[in-house]
Amino acid sequence: MQRLIDAALELMSNPDAGDLTVQNVAERAGLSLRAFYHHFPSKDDLLLAVFEEAIQTTARSLDQEVAASADPLDRLRIFTTEYYRTCRTGRTQHSDQRLPGRNLGQFAYQLLFDHPQEAAHAFAPLVSSLRRLLDDAAAAGAIRSGRDHEQVAGIVLQSIMFNGFATTITGSTTDDHAGRGDLFWELLAHGLAGEVGSDRP
């Protein structure tokens, strides 16, 4: 099963590796079609497994990144900007594995619309990590309390992913991942009417 997942990841992250078909995945994994269907009833089932592994890899990397700071608000900033950068580049800070980037983003959108329960299960590690950071920040008085942090985490993650995997609606194609991530964080933390120069949302 892991060989098939790794083969799919390689095909999705390398534009020169060939199309993502069941046949190509099986061949790259050195397995037969029969072996493929023994583990995955369809290509979509394989893509779901690939997606879940990519989310877990991303969540572990983000947890390591935020651990470098003790400040609750700064930990939120690190999570937000690093997840944005990961979506844009297809790479995490703590893994050599290249994530399938926009190809997986397209599958994520399809999953969210067509299979919301499967999507919720797949995103659980990221939602859980961000929810804990929001809880800690609220407890420290760094953000306003009284919100449903499960819902907030979902909104934030979807917003980052949508903007990270695509150009902006204005047509901007800048590769300034850090700058765009910082802008996203500024809007998230302070909104459009926040106090200029304020360090707290």
GIGI-V140261 format. One record per residue. SS is DSSP state (a for helix, b for strand, c for the rest). PSI is psi in degrees with one decimal (999 if undefined). Layout:
{{SS PSI} {SS PSI}}
//
This chain:
{{c -44.3} {a -35.4} {a -38.1} {a -41.5} {a -45.0} {a -39.3} {a -41.7} {a -41.1} {a -42.3} {a -42.8} {a -38.6} {a -27.7} {a -10.8} {c 107.7} {c -18.4} {c 2.6} {c -12.7} {c 173.0} {c 152.8} {c 90.0} {c 161.0} {a -42.3} {a -47.0} {a -39.6} {a -46.0} {a -43.4} {a -42.9} {a -30.4} {a -9.2} {c 31.4} {c 165.4} {c 164.7} {a -35.4} {a -41.5} {a -38.9} {a -53.2} {a -15.3} {a -34.1} {a -34.4} {c 118.1} {c -25.8} {c 171.5} {a -35.8} {a -35.9} {a -37.9} {a -45.4} {a -37.1} {a -42.1} {a -40.5} {a -44.5} {a -45.2} {a -41.2} {a -40.4} {a -40.8} {a -43.1} {a -41.6} {a -44.2} {a -44.4} {a -41.9} {a -41.8} {a -42.9} {a -38.4} {a -38.9} {a -37.4} {a -47.9} {a -22.1} {c -16.1} {c -12.1} {c 144.7} {c -10.0} {c 122.8} {a -40.5} {a -38.5} {a -34.2} {a -37.4} {a -42.3} {a -45.8} {a -46.8} {a -48.1} {a -50.9} {a -34.7} {a -38.2} {a -37.2} {a -47.1} {a -40.0} {a -42.9} {a -37.2} {a -38.2} {a -20.3} {c 18.5} {c 142.3} {c 167.0} {c -22.5} {c 26.4} {c 138.3} {c -11.7} {c 126.6} {c 127.7} {c 154.2} {c 11.2} {a -127.8} {a -30.6} {a -42.2} {a -29.8} {a -41.6} {a -41.4} {a -37.3} {a -43.0} {a -44.5} {a -41.9} {a -43.0} {a -38.2} {a -44.2} {a -27.0} {c 68.5} {a -33.3} {a -43.1} {a -38.2} {a -43.7} {a -40.6} {a -43.3} {a -38.8} {a -4.6} {a -43.2} {a -40.4} {a -42.6} {a -43.5} {a -44.7} {a -46.6} {a -37.3} {a -41.2} {a -40.8} {a -39.8} {a -41.6} {a -45.3} {a -41.4} {a -39.0} {a -41.4} {a -30.7} {c -2.8} {c 15.1} {c -24.4} {c 163.0} {c 141.6} {c 175.1} {c 2.9} {c 157.1} {c 100.9} {a -22.0} {a -45.6} {a -40.7} {a -44.6} {a -43.0} {a -43.3} {a -44.6} {a -45.8} {a -42.4} {a -39.6} {a -44.2} {a -46.8} {a -44.0} {a -45.0} {a -28.2} {a -35.8} {a -8.5} {c 163.8} {c 162.8} {c 164.0} {c -17.0} {c -5.6} {c 2.9} {c 133.0} {c 24.3} {c 143.7} {c 14.2} {c 77.8} {a -42.4} {a -44.4} {a -43.5} {a -34.9} {a -39.9} {a -38.6} {a -42.0} {a -45.0} {a -41.5} {a -43.2} {a -38.8} {a -43.7} {a -36.4} {a -15.2} {c -168.6} {c -20.5} {c 13.8} {c 160.8} {c 129.5} {c 128.1} {c -2.1} {c 142.7} {c -5.0} {c 143.0} {c 999}}
//
